[in-house]
Amino acid sequence: MKFILSFIFLLFNLATTVYAIDITLQWTPNNDPNLAGFRAFYREINHPYDYENPYWESIDSFCTIYDLDETKTYYFVVRAFDKNGSESVDSNEVLLMEGIAVNQLPTENISSNDSNDIGCFIATAAYGSLMEPHVKILRDFRDRFLFDNAAGRSLVRLYYNYSPPIADFIAEHDSLRAMVRISLLPFVGVSWIALKIGPLSTVALMLFFISCFLGLVWFRRRFKE
């Protein structure tokens, strides 16, 4: 079973004691004659999906999820299931970040192997796949460190607002893709280290190497004099 979750959009806001919103998921169903229906799941950041208890189950190719806290970040996926009880893998994942639906890559650019997460537009354009290891490192860094603070979430929101046209241009030029891959290596490297030892230790390590480099430059200049 293969299908794509096409898009997510906000229907309306509801003012309550906690600001709540309802969102509608809509996707492109497959044409499997044995199809029995779909199951929708959602989770908060840093929480797993509860695949044993879907939020919604129906033959329809859309569903509405009610009373979400607009101050929180949520992820959504859909699975298809057939009359024999077999269930598909997750659709591509979509994101609602503090009441704002983050745009997805165009569905024609998403393959069946890229179905499990939200990609970084520029990195995905450069490396050619959402599941490429370098892209995954950047996604993991985003999820672990940027979504946990207001400044990081604002940075991610700006990135998703302005990066898609840049990514489209990069994807059309192979030489530019190669240049972007090289330019992203320092960011990937720092993200990998941060995921392994934490951001504070990473900053300390970077300051240590910078100090060593500056000390080496000073020593060489002094030695030449």
N, C-alpha and C positions, 0 to 999 in steps of 0.2 A: 504494500500500500504506500503510495507516494502522493503527497499533496503539499500545497504551499499556503501558509497563512498570509493572506494578501496584505491586509492593512488593519490598523487599529485607529479609532477616532473617538473623541469625546462627544457624547450626546448633549448633556447639559450638566450644570452644577446644582447642587442642593445645599442650601444654607442650613446647617444644624449646629448643635453645640460643638461638634467637631466638623469642620468643613469636609463634606463628603461629595463624591462624584460617582456617576454611573458611566461605564464605558461599554462600547459594543465592539466585539471582535467579529471580523468577517474574513472568510478564506475561500479559496478556489477548491471545490471538492473534486475528488477523483471520479473516474467513470467505471470503477470496478462494479460489475453486476452483483457481486456478493457483498457489497457494502451494506452495513447495518446501521451505521451512524457515526457520530463524533463525540469526543469527550474533551471538555475544556478544563484546563488547570491554571492556577496562578499561585505565585509565591511572593513573599517579601524578600528584600535583599538579605543575603546571608542565610537564607532558609531554603531547604530542598522542596521539591514538588511532592505532594502526597498523591502518588499515582493510584493508591487504593481507594481514594475518595475524591472523584472528580467534582468540580464545582457544578458542572452542567453536562447533560448527556441528551442528545437528540439526533435526528436525521437532518435537521436544518444546518445550513452552512453559515450560521451566524448565531451569536448569543450575547446577552447583556449581563454584565457583572455589576452588582449594585453596592452602594454604600462603601466605596473605597476611601480611605483617608488621603486627601490630596497633598498632605505633607510628607507622605511616604513614597518609597520607590517600589514598584511591582513589576514582575515578569509574567508573561503569559505564553502558553503553548497549547496546541490542540493535537489530539491523536484520533486517527480513524480506527474503527474496528469492524470486523466482518461478521457474518452470520455463524461462523464457526467459533467465534470468540477470540480470534487472533487480533492483536492490536499493533498498529504501526508505531514507528519511532516518532519522536517529537517533530512537530512542524518547526519552521524557523521561529525563534523566540522574539517577542516584541516587548517593548519597555515603556512603562509609564513612570516618568520621573517627576515627582512633586506636582502632579496634576497636568503634566505636559507629555503628550505622546511623542516619543522620539521617532523620527522618520527612519524607515527601513530602506535598505538597498532595493532598487527596482526588482520585481520578482523574476524578470527574465535573466538577471545576473546571479540568481541563487540556484545552485545545483542541489541535487538530492544529498550530496555529501556535505553540504554547508547548512544543515538544517537545525543545528542545536543552539545557536547563540546569536547575539547581536554583534556585528563586526565594527571595527574602526574603519571608516570609509576610506581614508587615504592609504592606510596600511593594507587593507583588503585589495584596493586597486593596484597597489605596487606588487604585492605578493601573489595576487590572483585567486585567493581562496580565504574564506572565513576561518577555515580549519587549519591553515598553515601555522606551524609552531610559533613563528615570530609574532603573528597576529594574535595568537592565543595568549602569549605572554603579556602583550599590551592590554588585551581585554581583562585578563586576571588582575593586572595592576590597577586598571580603572575600577573594577568591581570592589577590590579590597581596600584601596586607599583613597580614591577620589570620591566615591559615593558616600563615604563616611563623614564628610564635612561639607559645610555650606560653600566654601570657596571651591572645593573640588567639583561639586555638583554644578556650580555656575560655569566653571571651565568646560565641563563636559557638555553642558547645554549650548554654550557658544560654539563649541567644536561641531556638534551635530547640526547646528543652524547654518554654518558657513562652509563646512568641508565638502558636502556632496558635489557641488559643481567643480571643485578643484579635483576631487577624486575622479569624476567623469572625464576630465581633461587628461589626467595622468593615465587612465586606463586605455586611452586611445593612442598613446605613444610609447612604444616599447623601450626606446632609449631613455625616456623620462622615467619610466617605471624602474629601470635599473639604477638610475641616479637616486631616486627616492629610497629604494631599498638600502643603498649604501648610507644615505643620510640618516635613515632610521636606526641603523645599527647601534649608535651610542644610546639612544632612548630604549631600545630593546635590552641592551646590556645592563643599563642602570635599573630598568624595571625588573629584570631577572634577579639581580642582586637584592633589590628591595624585597621581592617576594620570598627570597631565601633567608635573609637576615633581618628584615624590617627596615623601615624608612630612616629611623634615627641612626642606626648602625651604618646604613648606606651613606648618609650625609657625612658621618664621622670618617668613614673610609675614603670618601672622595676628598674631604679636606686634608686628610693625611697624605694622599698621593699628590694633591696640588701643592702642599707644603714641601714635599720631597722634590717635586719638579722645580719649584721656585728656588729651593735651596741649592739644587744642582746647577741651575742657571747662574745664581749668585757666585757659587764656588768656582765655576769655570771662568767667569768674567774676572774674578779676583785673581785667579791663578794666572790668567793671561797678562794681567797688569804687572 
